[in-house]
Amino acid sequence: MVAAACLAGAATVAMAAGYPEQPIRLLIGFPPGGGGDLYGRTIANELGKHIGKPIVVDNKPGAGGNIAAELMTQAKPDGYTLLLAMSGNVGSAPAIRPNLPYKVPDDFVFISQLVETPYGLVVSGNSKIKTIQDYIAAAKGGKLTYASTGAGGAAQIVMEMVKQQGNLDILHIPYKGSGPVMTDLMGGLVDSFFAPYTPLMGQISSGKLRLLAVSSEKRIPGMPDVPTLKESGIDVVMTQWYGLAAPKGTPKPVIDKIAQSVKQAMQAPEVLRVYRADGAQEATRTGTAFRDFVLQDIANYRRGVERGNLKVE
């Protein structure tokens, strides 16, 4: 048994020494062109330069990123399949979906967090609602609706936290993507949209959308006139985050090599430019610290689910 263990350990070290010998697949649970896809492709391009082989993006959209997460947990734990983990598929999903085909954190090795972006509450640029205080006043009258990009998703749970903290009466309207939301928001069929706001900055900057408040701890330096939810009397501070994960059982020397390469990639000016755009911020948690952050994130979402008596629709 001792000899077998020694041989297995030697084989693992040898594999790590030669890793990677082929391109690495990065599963992203969104279609090309969205914010999550941009963050994933940005690190993939730079990471390939430091780890020595290309990082090939493989988009597997659907179920709020859960399909990609499930595929990763089914992959061979050899370091050649990674996941762009995020607050939806490994944060809010375990809090609201009891029958997920994977377990968090048991089925994952959390390598490195990459970026965090606040949520934003937006209305149409033509809306009569000009400020977050206008919105709160209207919501207390039970006259508002809000859209999210899916029932049971992270954005819905965070907005339910907002409703609970502010004692607001706002009807949730779930959509299957931000495109249909934009059509109905502009057309006046839904009053507001709650989502990570960074992919919407084009419409916000042009005046097509109005950003009422953000869910960060402090105001965004580039938008000093936009208040936080917390300072507006709604004590909710949550972010949507992205990071890299591997299947459980992936050898530690391989994980260490990926983590070191990610650390180098995260210093690249282009990565920092993309990750710091519009109020998002690069993240530095790795290994155990990243895993602990994920567990705390799940606990925060679970409290929101329980207090709001939420169920997957």
HELIX and SHEET records of a PDB file:
HELIX    1   1 VAL A    2  GLY A   18  1                                  17    
HELIX    2   2 GLY A   35  ILE A   51  1                                  17    
HELIX    3   3 ALA A   63  GLY A   65  5                                   3    
HELIX    4   4 ASN A   66  GLN A   74  1                                   9    
HELIX    5   5 SER A   87  SER A   87  1                                   1    
HELIX    6   6 GLY A   88  SER A   92  3                                   5    
HELIX    7   7 ALA A   93  ILE A   96  1                                   4    
HELIX    8   8 ILE A  132  LYS A  140  1                                   9    
HELIX    9   9 ALA A  154  GLY A  166  1                                  13    
HELIX   10  10 SER A  178  MET A  186  1                                   9    
HELIX   11  11 THR A  198  LEU A  200  5                                   3    
HELIX   12  12 MET A  201  SER A  206  1                                   6    
HELIX   13  13 LYS A  230  SER A  232  5                                   3    
HELIX   14  14 LYS A  252  ALA A  265  1                                  14    
HELIX   15  15 PRO A  269  TYR A  275  1                                   7    
HELIX   16  16 ALA A  277  GLY A  279  5                                   3    
HELIX   17  17 GLY A  287  ARG A  307  1                                  21    
SHEET    1   A 8 ILE A  55  ASN A  59  0                                        
SHEET    2   A 8 ILE A  24  ILE A  28  1                                        
SHEET    3   A 8 THR A  81  MET A  86  1                                        
SHEET    4   A 8 THR A 239  PRO A 247 -1                                        
SHEET    5   A 8 PHE A 108  SER A 124 -1                                        
SHEET    6   A 8 SER A 192  PRO A 196 -1                                        
SHEET    7   A 8 LEU A 144  SER A 148  1                                        
SHEET    8   A 8 ILE A 170  PRO A 174  1                                        
SHEET    1   B 6 ILE A  55  ASN A  59  0                                        
SHEET    2   B 6 ILE A  24  ILE A  28  1                                        
SHEET    3   B 6 THR A  81  MET A  86  1                                        
SHEET    4   B 6 THR A 239  PRO A 247 -1                                        
SHEET    5   B 6 PHE A 108  SER A 124 -1                                        
SHEET    6   B 6 LEU A 209  VAL A 214 -1                                        
SHEET    1   C 6 ILE A  55  ASN A  59  0                                        
SHEET    2   C 6 ILE A  24  ILE A  28  1                                        
SHEET    3   C 6 THR A  81  MET A  86  1                                        
SHEET    4   C 6 THR A 239  PRO A 247 -1                                        
SHEET    5   C 6 PHE A 108  SER A 124 -1                                        
SHEET    6   C 6 GLN A 281  GLU A 282 -1                                        
END                                                                             
